[in-house]
Amino acid sequence: MFKKILIANRGEIALRVIRTCKEMGIKTVAIYSTADRDSLHVRFADEAVCVGPAASSDSYLNIANIMAAVEITNADAIHPGYGFLAENAHFAEICTEYNVKFIGPTPEQINKMGDKITAKDTMIKAGVPVVPGSDGLVKDFKTAQKICEEVGYPVMLKATAGGGGKGMRLVWKEADLQAALEAAQKEAKAAFGNDGMYIEKFVEEPRHVEIQIAGDQYGTVCHLSERECSIQRRHQKLVEELPSPFLTDELREAMGQAAIKAGEAINYEGVGTVEFLVDKHRNFYFMEMNTRIQVEHTVTEEVVDYDLIAEQIKIAMGERISGENYYPQMHAIECRINAEDVYHDFRPSAGKIKSFHSPKGHGVRVDTHVYSGYNIPPYYDSMIAKLICRARTREECIAKMRRALDEFVVEGVHTTVPFHRQLMDNEDFIKGDFTTKFLETFELKPAQPKKKKRGH
């Protein structure tokens, strides 16, 4: 059993880890930047250490300062959360050198899945379906031209070290290839310090469906069903749900087994997510593997009644998993509540929250680190809360989400609540008829004036 875990993260995920640790009887250490001094994860941890100024590079990405915090607090494990250093193999290696357990996969496993080309080659050898495309990195324009002719347009150019939509370009015809390749390489070089590119056949009318897996240190891997993540903007997810309204029982089983093969291929240790593209004919293709806990892990927890953070910690302590696969018995939907102005191209909206009321009731969960009077710093991701609703059917879940969104009050900053509320009334969304391109044609209605209160 770990005695003390340092959480190398911030916000709601840091608070989420603290809660599970308290339930398990494990002491916690929060790290924070000067901008996060008043954040709830700092308040509720057993100890807290400031690791630097506001900029992530000087605080949450500052490995030297984080390891210094480990030393002065005598923490024996680190939970990286998601983002920041969660998929940084170098950080995991340093943890090993300091004799501190990194709660997650090994550095080798992170490296194998972190590089897109290596990951694709690994999946091909494991028998997991992949999107047709280049066998390796594309070295020059002539090579790219030849590959595109072989797989057929449209194609997607992707950065091998990419993430968050950076270094990606969709090319519909040969005349646009060279300019797109050069632009993608330039963007990838600036974002990741690596301009390596590969090419994949573009899957038209795709859905983004991921499979949650867990693997122990003894080679056992299981899956916990899927999450539908197709409602996204610029490759950033906004809504996730389980089960997917598109999957059949047969497809769920096939994708689950493919995800297990992916985990077994690298002897995966910890919880992780195997992400797939699914075309309109229900063919599925490996896209990437996230070797960490996901933002949307809460959806899985609500449907299969499984504490994924606790499972991460138990696996890191050397416990065996049962190997049992889990299937949906309920329905859950998560809406990411971001501090963004949806009426001005989702522009970030930092500032002081004057009033905050989160919805409650049966089947309603809110994971958040903010409160009335909290100052949202402009330095980090704009997500301030996750609203998760659970019900017996998708129809009941959507109705519950409508009610919960109507009850969600955040004053002082703009949020994505109005967008989510309109989405829940959209006929195509209600029918489950959407792809990753859904928001390209979604029309946001003008803001409604607030109702006036009547007095006596």
C-alpha positions as CSV (number, residue, x, y, z in Angstrom):
1,M,0.0,0.0,0.0
2,F,1.3,3.5,-0.9
3,K,1.5,5.8,2.2
4,K,1.5,9.1,0.3
5,I,0.8,10.0,-3.3
6,L,1.8,13.3,-4.9
7,I,-0.6,14.4,-7.6
8,A,1.4,16.0,-10.5
9,N,-1.6,17.9,-11.8
10,R,-4.2,20.6,-11.1
11,G,-7.9,21.3,-11.2
12,E,-10.7,18.8,-11.2
13,I,-8.5,15.7,-12.0
14,A,-6.2,16.5,-9.0
15,L,-9.3,16.8,-6.8
16,R,-10.7,13.6,-8.2
17,V,-7.5,11.7,-7.3
18,I,-7.4,13.2,-3.8
19,R,-11.0,11.9,-3.1
20,T,-10.2,8.3,-4.0
21,C,-6.9,8.4,-2.1
22,K,-8.8,9.6,1.0
23,E,-11.2,6.7,0.7
24,M,-8.3,4.3,0.4
25,G,-6.5,5.7,3.4
26,I,-3.6,7.2,1.4
27,K,-2.2,10.6,2.3
28,T,-2.0,13.1,-0.6
29,V,0.3,15.9,-1.7
30,A,-0.9,18.7,-4.1
31,I,1.4,20.7,-6.2
32,Y,0.3,24.1,-7.4
33,S,1.5,27.2,-9.3
34,T,1.2,30.6,-7.9
35,A,-1.9,31.1,-10.0
36,D,-3.6,28.1,-8.4
37,R,-2.9,29.0,-4.8
38,D,-6.7,29.2,-4.1
39,S,-7.7,26.1,-6.0
40,L,-9.7,23.4,-4.2
41,H,-7.1,20.6,-4.8
42,V,-4.7,22.7,-2.7
43,R,-7.2,23.1,0.0
44,F,-8.3,19.4,0.3
45,A,-4.9,17.6,0.0
46,D,-3.1,16.7,3.1
47,E,0.0,18.7,2.0
48,A,0.6,21.2,-0.7
49,V,3.8,22.5,-2.3
50,C,4.2,25.4,-4.7
51,V,6.3,24.3,-7.7
52,G,6.6,27.6,-9.6
53,P,5.0,30.6,-11.3
54,A,1.8,30.5,-13.4
55,A,3.3,29.3,-16.7
56,S,3.0,25.5,-17.1
57,S,6.6,25.2,-18.3
58,D,7.7,26.7,-14.9
59,S,5.4,24.7,-12.7
60,Y,3.3,21.7,-13.8
61,L,5.9,20.8,-16.4
62,N,8.9,21.5,-14.2
63,I,10.2,18.0,-13.5
64,A,13.0,19.2,-11.2
65,N,10.6,21.2,-9.0
66,I,8.1,18.3,-8.9
67,M,10.7,15.8,-7.8
68,A,12.0,18.3,-5.2
69,A,8.4,18.3,-3.8
70,V,8.5,14.5,-3.8
71,E,11.6,14.5,-1.7
72,I,10.5,17.1,0.9
73,T,7.2,15.4,1.4
74,N,8.5,11.8,1.3
75,A,5.8,10.7,-1.3
76,D,6.3,7.2,-2.5
77,A,4.1,7.4,-5.7
78,I,3.1,10.0,-8.2
79,H,-0.3,10.2,-10.0
80,P,0.1,12.3,-13.2
81,G,-3.6,12.8,-14.0
82,Y,-4.1,13.7,-17.6
83,G,-2.3,16.2,-19.8
84,F,1.0,17.9,-18.6
85,L,3.4,15.0,-17.8
86,A,0.9,12.1,-17.9
87,E,2.3,10.6,-21.1
88,N,5.9,11.8,-20.7
89,A,8.2,8.7,-20.8
90,H,11.1,10.8,-19.5
91,F,9.2,11.8,-16.4
92,A,8.2,8.1,-15.8
93,E,11.9,7.2,-16.1
94,I,13.0,9.8,-13.6
95,C,10.3,8.5,-11.1
96,T,11.9,5.1,-11.4
97,E,15.4,6.6,-10.8
98,Y,14.1,8.3,-7.6
99,N,12.4,5.0,-6.5
100,V,9.0,6.6,-6.7
101,K,6.2,4.7,-8.4
102,F,4.7,6.3,-11.5
103,I,1.0,5.4,-11.4
104,G,0.7,4.5,-15.0
105,P,2.4,2.4,-17.7
106,T,6.1,1.9,-18.0
107,P,8.3,4.3,-20.0
108,E,8.7,1.7,-22.7
109,Q,4.9,1.3,-23.1
110,I,4.4,5.1,-23.2
111,N,7.1,5.4,-25.9
112,K,5.6,2.6,-28.0
113,M,2.2,4.3,-28.1
114,G,3.4,7.9,-28.0
115,D,4.9,7.7,-31.5
116,K,2.1,7.3,-34.0
117,I,4.2,5.3,-36.5
118,T,5.5,2.9,-33.9
119,A,2.0,2.5,-32.5
120,K,0.6,1.7,-35.9
121,D,3.3,-0.9,-36.6
122,T,2.6,-2.5,-33.3
123,M,-1.1,-2.7,-34.0
124,I,-0.6,-4.2,-37.4
125,K,1.6,-7.0,-35.9
126,A,-1.1,-7.5,-33.2
127,G,-3.8,-7.9,-35.8
128,V,-5.7,-4.8,-34.9
129,P,-7.3,-3.0,-37.9
130,V,-5.6,0.2,-39.0
131,V,-6.4,2.8,-41.5
132,P,-4.6,2.3,-44.9
133,G,-1.7,4.7,-45.4
134,S,2.1,5.1,-45.3
135,D,4.2,2.3,-43.8
136,G,6.4,4.9,-42.0
137,L,7.4,8.5,-42.1
138,V,7.0,10.4,-45.3
139,K,10.4,11.8,-46.2
140,D,9.5,14.1,-49.1
141,F,6.8,15.3,-51.4
142,K,7.4,12.7,-54.1
143,T,7.0,9.9,-51.6
144,A,3.8,11.5,-50.3
145,Q,2.5,11.9,-53.8
146,K,3.0,8.2,-54.5
147,I,1.4,7.0,-51.3
148,C,-1.7,9.2,-51.9
149,E,-2.1,7.8,-55.4
150,E,-2.0,4.2,-53.9
151,V,-4.5,4.8,-51.0
152,G,-6.7,7.2,-52.9
153,Y,-7.9,10.7,-52.0
154,P,-9.0,12.1,-49.7
155,V,-6.1,11.6,-47.3
156,M,-5.1,12.9,-43.8
157,L,-1.6,14.2,-43.1
158,K,-0.6,13.6,-39.5
159,A,2.3,14.6,-37.3
160,T,3.9,11.5,-35.8
161,A,4.4,13.4,-32.5
162,G,1.0,15.1,-32.8
163,G,-1.9,15.7,-30.5
164,G,-4.8,18.1,-30.1
165,G,-5.2,18.5,-33.9
166,K,-1.8,20.1,-34.4
167,G,0.1,19.1,-37.5
168,M,-2.9,17.7,-39.2
169,R,-4.2,18.5,-42.7
170,L,-7.1,17.0,-44.8
171,V,-6.2,16.9,-48.5
172,W,-9.0,16.2,-51.0
173,K,-7.0,16.4,-54.3
174,E,-3.4,16.1,-55.5
175,A,-3.2,19.8,-56.4
176,D,-3.4,20.7,-52.7
177,L,-0.9,18.1,-51.4
178,Q,2.4,20.0,-51.4
179,A,1.1,23.1,-49.7
180,A,-0.7,21.1,-47.1
181,L,2.3,18.9,-46.4
182,E,4.6,22.0,-45.9
183,A,2.1,23.7,-43.7
184,A,1.6,20.6,-41.5
185,Q,5.3,20.1,-41.2
186,K,5.9,23.7,-40.1
187,E,3.1,23.5,-37.5
188,A,4.3,20.2,-36.2
189,K,7.9,21.5,-35.9
190,A,6.7,24.5,-33.9
191,A,4.4,22.5,-31.6
192,F,6.4,19.4,-31.0
193,G,10.0,20.0,-32.2
194,N,9.4,17.2,-34.7
195,D,8.2,17.6,-38.3
196,G,7.9,13.9,-39.0
197,M,4.7,13.2,-41.0
198,Y,2.7,10.1,-42.0
199,I,-0.3,9.7,-44.3
200,E,-3.6,7.9,-43.7
201,K,-6.7,7.3,-45.9
202,F,-9.3,9.8,-44.8
203,V,-12.3,7.9,-43.3
204,E,-15.4,9.7,-44.5
205,E,-18.4,10.2,-42.2
206,P,-16.4,8.8,-39.2
207,R,-17.3,8.4,-35.7
208,H,-14.8,8.6,-32.9
209,V,-15.3,5.6,-30.5
210,E,-12.8,4.6,-27.8
211,I,-12.5,1.5,-25.7
212,Q,-11.5,1.7,-22.1
213,I,-9.0,-1.0,-21.0
214,A,-7.2,-2.0,-17.9
215,G,-4.1,-4.2,-17.6
216,D,-2.1,-5.5,-14.6
217,Q,1.6,-6.2,-14.2
218,Y,1.0,-9.9,-14.9
219,G,-0.2,-9.7,-18.5
220,T,-4.0,-9.7,-17.9
221,V,-6.0,-7.1,-19.9
222,C,-9.7,-6.4,-19.9
223,H,-12.0,-3.9,-21.5
224,L,-14.8,-1.8,-19.9
225,S,-16.8,-1.1,-23.1
226,E,-16.7,2.0,-25.3
227,R,-17.2,5.8,-25.1
228,E,-18.7,7.7,-28.0
229,C,-16.7,10.9,-28.5
230,S,-17.8,12.1,-31.9
231,I,-19.2,15.5,-30.7
232,Q,-16.0,17.5,-30.9
233,R,-14.7,20.8,-32.1
234,R,-11.3,21.1,-33.8
235,H,-10.5,17.6,-32.6
236,Q,-11.3,18.6,-29.0
237,K,-14.1,16.5,-27.4
238,L,-17.1,18.3,-25.9
239,V,-19.6,15.5,-25.2
240,E,-19.0,11.8,-24.5
241,E,-21.4,9.0,-23.8
242,L,-21.7,5.3,-23.1
243,P,-23.1,3.2,-24.8
244,S,-22.6,4.6,-28.2
245,P,-25.9,4.9,-30.1
246,F,-24.2,3.6,-33.2
247,L,-22.6,0.4,-31.9
248,T,-24.3,-3.0,-32.1
249,D,-23.5,-5.7,-29.5
250,E,-21.4,-7.6,-32.1
251,L,-19.4,-4.5,-33.0
252,R,-18.8,-3.7,-29.3
253,E,-17.5,-7.2,-28.7
254,A,-15.2,-7.0,-31.8
255,M,-13.8,-3.6,-30.8
256,G,-13.4,-4.7,-27.2
257,Q,-11.4,-7.7,-28.3
258,A,-9.3,-5.5,-30.6
259,A,-8.5,-3.1,-27.7
260,I,-7.5,-6.1,-25.6
261,K,-5.1,-7.2,-28.3
262,A,-3.6,-3.7,-28.4
263,G,-3.0,-3.8,-24.7
264,E,-1.6,-7.3,-24.7
265,A,0.8,-6.4,-27.6
266,I,2.7,-4.1,-25.3
267,N,2.0,-5.9,-22.0
268,Y,0.1,-2.8,-20.9
269,E,0.1,-1.9,-17.2
270,G,-2.6,0.5,-15.9
271,V,-5.7,2.0,-17.3
272,G,-5.7,3.3,-20.9
273,T,-7.9,4.0,-23.9
274,V,-7.7,2.6,-27.4
275,E,-9.2,5.0,-29.8
276,F,-10.9,4.0,-33.1
277,L,-12.4,5.6,-36.1
278,V,-15.7,3.9,-37.2
279,D,-17.0,4.5,-40.7
280,K,-20.6,4.5,-41.8
281,H,-20.4,0.8,-42.7
282,R,-19.3,0.0,-39.1
283,N,-15.7,-0.8,-40.1
284,F,-13.4,0.3,-37.4
285,Y,-9.7,1.4,-37.5
286,F,-7.1,2.0,-34.8
287,M,-6.3,5.7,-34.4
288,E,-4.2,6.0,-31.3
289,M,-3.8,4.8,-27.7
290,N,-3.9,7.2,-24.7
291,T,-1.7,5.7,-22.0
292,R,-3.4,7.6,-19.1
293,I,-6.7,8.3,-17.5
294,Q,-9.1,10.2,-19.8
295,V,-11.1,13.3,-19.0
296,E,-14.2,11.3,-19.8
297,H,-13.4,8.3,-17.5
298,T,-16.4,9.4,-15.4
299,V,-18.8,8.2,-18.1
300,T,-17.4,4.7,-17.8
301,E,-17.5,4.9,-14.0
302,E,-21.2,5.9,-13.9
303,V,-22.3,3.1,-16.3
304,V,-20.2,0.1,-15.0
305,D,-19.9,1.3,-11.4
306,Y,-16.1,1.1,-11.4
307,D,-13.6,3.5,-9.8
308,L,-11.0,3.8,-12.4
309,I,-8.7,5.9,-10.3
310,A,-8.7,3.3,-7.5
311,E,-8.0,0.7,-10.1
312,Q,-5.0,2.6,-11.4
313,I,-3.6,2.8,-7.9
314,K,-4.2,-0.9,-7.1
315,I,-2.5,-1.9,-10.4
316,A,0.5,0.3,-9.5
317,M,0.7,-1.4,-6.1
318,G,0.9,-4.8,-7.9
319,E,-2.6,-6.1,-7.5
320,R,-4.1,-8.5,-10.1
321,I,-7.2,-7.6,-12.0
322,S,-9.9,-10.2,-12.6
323,G,-9.7,-10.1,-16.4
324,E,-13.5,-9.7,-16.6
325,N,-14.9,-7.5,-19.3
326,Y,-17.6,-5.0,-18.5
327,Y,-20.6,-4.1,-20.5
328,P,-23.1,-1.2,-20.3
329,Q,-26.2,-1.7,-18.1
330,M,-27.1,2.0,-17.9
331,H,-26.6,5.1,-20.1
332,A,-24.4,8.1,-19.3
333,I,-23.6,11.4,-21.0
334,E,-20.9,13.9,-20.1
335,C,-20.9,17.5,-21.1
336,R,-17.6,19.4,-20.6
337,I,-18.3,22.8,-19.1
338,N,-15.6,25.1,-20.4
339,A,-15.1,28.8,-19.6
340,E,-15.6,29.8,-23.2
341,D,-17.9,32.3,-25.0
342,V,-19.8,30.0,-27.5
343,Y,-21.3,33.1,-29.2
344,H,-17.8,34.4,-30.1
345,D,-16.1,31.3,-31.6
346,F,-15.7,29.6,-28.2
347,R,-13.3,32.3,-27.1
348,P,-11.7,31.6,-23.6
349,S,-13.4,33.5,-20.8
350,A,-11.1,33.8,-17.8
351,G,-12.0,35.9,-14.8
352,K,-13.8,35.8,-11.5
353,I,-16.8,33.5,-10.9
354,K,-19.4,35.7,-9.1
355,S,-21.9,33.0,-8.6
356,F,-21.7,29.2,-9.0
357,H,-24.5,26.6,-8.6
358,S,-24.0,23.1,-9.9
359,P,-27.0,20.8,-10.5
360,K,-27.9,18.0,-8.2
361,G,-30.4,15.1,-8.0
362,H,-30.5,11.4,-8.7
363,G,-28.1,10.3,-11.5
364,V,-26.4,13.7,-11.7
365,R,-22.6,14.1,-11.0
366,V,-20.5,17.2,-11.3
367,D,-16.7,17.1,-11.1
368,T,-15.3,20.5,-10.6
369,H,-12.6,22.5,-8.9
370,V,-14.2,25.9,-9.0
371,Y,-16.6,27.8,-6.7
372,S,-18.2,31.2,-6.2
373,G,-15.4,33.7,-5.9
374,Y,-12.9,31.6,-7.7
375,N,-10.7,33.3,-10.2
376,I,-10.2,31.3,-13.4
377,P,-6.6,31.8,-14.5
378,P,-5.9,32.4,-18.2
379,Y,-2.9,30.1,-18.3
380,Y,-4.5,26.6,-18.5
381,D,-7.2,24.5,-20.2
382,S,-10.6,26.2,-20.1
383,M,-12.5,23.3,-18.7
384,I,-14.0,24.2,-15.3
385,A,-16.4,21.3,-14.7
386,K,-17.7,18.0,-16.1
387,L,-21.5,17.4,-15.9
388,I,-22.4,13.7,-16.0
389,C,-25.9,12.3,-16.1
390,R,-26.9,8.7,-15.8
391,A,-30.2,7.0,-16.5
392,R,-31.7,3.7,-17.7
393,T,-32.1,4.8,-21.3
394,R,-30.5,7.3,-23.7
395,E,-33.9,9.2,-23.9
396,E,-34.1,9.5,-20.1
397,C,-30.4,10.5,-19.9
398,I,-30.9,13.4,-22.4
399,A,-34.0,14.5,-20.5
400,K,-32.0,14.5,-17.2
401,M,-29.2,16.4,-18.9
402,R,-31.6,19.1,-20.1
403,R,-32.8,19.6,-16.6
404,A,-29.3,19.6,-15.1
405,L,-28.1,22.2,-17.7
406,D,-31.1,24.4,-16.9
407,E,-30.0,24.2,-13.2
408,F,-26.3,25.0,-13.9
409,V,-25.6,28.6,-13.0
410,V,-22.2,30.2,-13.6
411,E,-22.1,34.0,-13.4
412,G,-19.1,36.3,-14.1
413,V,-17.7,34.3,-17.0
414,H,-19.1,32.8,-20.2
415,T,-19.5,29.0,-20.4
416,T,-20.4,26.3,-22.8
417,V,-23.7,25.6,-21.0
418,P,-25.8,27.3,-23.7
419,F,-24.2,25.2,-26.4
420,H,-24.9,22.0,-24.5
421,R,-28.5,22.9,-23.8
422,Q,-29.2,23.5,-27.4
423,L,-27.4,20.3,-28.4
424,M,-29.7,18.3,-26.2
425,D,-32.7,19.6,-28.2
426,N,-31.1,18.9,-31.6
427,E,-33.0,16.3,-33.6
428,D,-30.0,14.6,-35.1
429,F,-28.3,14.3,-31.8
430,I,-31.4,12.9,-30.2
431,K,-31.6,10.3,-33.0
432,G,-27.9,9.5,-32.5
433,D,-27.3,10.5,-36.1
434,F,-23.9,12.4,-36.0
435,T,-20.2,12.1,-36.9
436,T,-17.1,13.9,-36.0
437,K,-18.1,16.6,-38.5
438,F,-21.4,17.3,-36.7
439,L,-20.5,20.7,-35.3
440,E,-19.4,22.0,-38.7
441,T,-23.1,22.4,-39.6
442,F,-24.5,22.9,-36.1
443,E,-26.2,26.3,-35.9
444,L,-26.2,27.9,-32.5
445,K,-29.3,29.9,-31.8
446,P,-29.0,33.5,-30.4
447,A,-28.8,33.8,-26.6
448,Q,-32.1,34.0,-24.8
449,P,-32.8,36.9,-22.4
450,K,-32.8,35.9,-18.8
451,K,-36.3,35.6,-17.2
452,K,-37.3,38.4,-14.9
453,K,-38.2,37.6,-11.4
454,R,-41.7,38.7,-10.3
455,G,-42.2,40.3,-6.9
456,H,-45.3,41.0,-4.9
